[in-house]
Amino acid sequence: MKRLVFAAALFAMLACQAPAAMTREIAEPVPAPDISAEHWINSAPLTLEALRGKVVLVEFWTFACWNCKNVEPHVKGWHGKFADKGLTIVGVHTPEFEREKVIENVRAYVKKNAIAYPIAIDNDYVIWRRFHNRYWPALYLIDKEGRIRYTHFGEGSYAQTEAWIEKLLAEEAPQVPKPEMVSGQNEAPTPEETEEPAPREEETSE
């Protein structure tokens, strides 16, 4: 019986883990999808456009995932270390199981575990699909120009991720040109393939 319980617990711990070697430094940065959502915890609604000029770390997570819990102290540490230096962390809570879809359960977990950064509720997988994400946890590091520069899926590579945070924070913010005056008027500037998530077993014990 003990072997069965241990095997079940081990499977639950490993099921949401991303495959090995899932860190990627993006040579040709691509514009990040928006992070807009209807419901937020710890913040008024945010958009990437509103965060332009800041470094943004988007983390896909869900509160019953063991791997997400193991990554959580590092994400909270980055928030404490870099928030006043220009880093904004956005936790995108995308659930897999029914109890993870209850916003009050998410709110209770956030309060109990002293998570202070903004949390977007992504019950309908809208942000998940925008990013074509497949894993919990997943990190997307976005530069001051709103481009994805670095990704990591699963646990580990914490020093490497922190080094990239510092690298992007050190870069100069983009200069936003002032609109030219033409004839006394401001001239206005001119301006998914859905993948199924990797299967994951729910954590059965708190």
N, C-alpha and C positions, 0 to 999 in steps of 0.2 A: 504494500500500500504506500509506504514511504517513497519507494522508487517511482511509483506512478505520480505522486504529488510533486516530487522533484522534477520529473520529466516534463510535467505540465507547466511548472513554473519556469523552467529553462526555455521551453518553447515560447512562452509568452514574452520572455525577455529578448529573445532573438528574432521574433517574427517581424517586428517593425524596424529592424536594423537594416540600413542601406548596405549595398554591396561594398566590398573593400575598394580602395583606390578611387574614391568618388570626389576628390578635390580637383577643382579646375580653375586655373588662372586664364582669363579670357583675353586672348591676344587682340581680338577685334571687338571692342565693347559694343553691346547692343542696347537700345533703349529699354528700360524696365517697364513692364506693364503697370497699370495703376493699382493702388491698394485700397481704393474706395470701398467702403462697406456700410451697411445700414446701422449696425450695432457695434459700439466700442466700449471697452472697459479702460479706465485710467486716462481717458482722453476724449476730447471732442473729435468728431470725424476728421480724418486726415486724408490727404492726397499727396502723391509724389510731386505734383506741380507746386503745392504749397511748401514742400520740403526742399525745393531746389536750392542749392547752395550748401546743403548739409550732406553728410555721409549717412546713408540709411542701411541698416542691417535688417532684412526681412527674414524672420524665422517661422517656418511652418512647423506646428507642433500640435499635440493634443494631450490632455492632462492624464490619460490612463496609459500612456506609452512609457515603458521603462527607459528606453533610449533617450526620449525627450527629457525625462527626469534627470538622467545622468548629464545631459548637456546644460540643463537649466542653471546650475551654479556658475558656469562660465559665462553664460549670456547675462546673468544678473551682475556678474563681476565687471563685464565690459560696460554695462549701463552705468555702474557706479564710477568707473574709472574715466569714461570718455564722454558722458552725457554733456558735461559743461565745456567740452572741447569741440562740440559740433556733431557728435554721433547721435542719431535717433534710431532706437531699436523698435521695430514693430513686430510683435508676436501675432502671427496669423493662426488662429485656433480653428483648424479644420478637423471635424470629428469623424470617427469611423463608426462608433457604436452609439446606440440610442441615448444612453445617459450622458454622453459627451455633447449631445446636441442641446441640452438644457442650459440656457444661458446662466441661470442662477447657480448651477453646479460649477460652471467655469468661473463665475464671479467668486464663489466660495473658495475654490482652489487658489485663485490669484491672491485673495486676501490672506488665506492660511499660510501661503508660501512667500508672502511679502514681495510679490512681483510688482514693480513700480512703473514699468514702461508700458506704452500703449498696446492694447490687445484688440485686434479686429476679429469679429465673429464671422466665420466663413462657413456657416452651416450648409449652404447650397453649393459649396465648392467653386464659387465664382472666381475668387482670387487664385485658388489652386489651378484652375483651368487656364487662367490668363498666363500663368507662369509655366504651364505644362509640367507641373510638378508631379512627382510620383512617390515621394518618400517622407516619412517622419523620422527624425527631424531633418529639416533642410534649411540651409543658410544661403541667402543671396545678398552679396555686398554691393551696394549701389553708390557710385561716386557723386560728386557735387553737381555733375551735369545730368544726373538721372540715368546713368548707364550701368548695366550689370558688368562688374569687373572681376568678380570672384564668386565661386560657389563651393559649398561643401555639403555632402549628404551623409548622415549618420554621425557617429561619435568620433572624437579624436581630432587631430590637427589643430589643437587650440592655440599653440604658439604661432603657427603659421597664419591662422585666422586673425589673431591679434596683431601680428606684423602687418597684415594687409589693412586692417583698420587704421593703424598708425600711418601707413603709407598714404592712404586716401585722405586722411585728415590733414596731412602735410601739404597736399596739393592745393594750388590756388583755386578759389571759387571762380566760376565763369563770370566774365564781365557782361552784364546785361545792357546792351546799347539803348540809349534814350531815343525815343521816336523822333524823327526829324520833323521840323515844321514846314509844311508845304501850303503856301497861300493862306497862312494864318491858321491852318488846321493841323491837328496831329494825324500823321499817316499811319494807319493801323498796320502792324506787321502781318505778313502772310505766313501763314504758317508753313475655330481653334481645334486646331486638331486636339481633341480631348483624349488623354490617356487615362486608363484606369489606375488607381493607386496600387502600390505594392501591398499585398495582403498582410495584415497584422493581427495578432491576438491581443485581446484586452488584458490589462493587468487585473488580476483577481484579488489582490490584497493591497491594502493601503500602506 
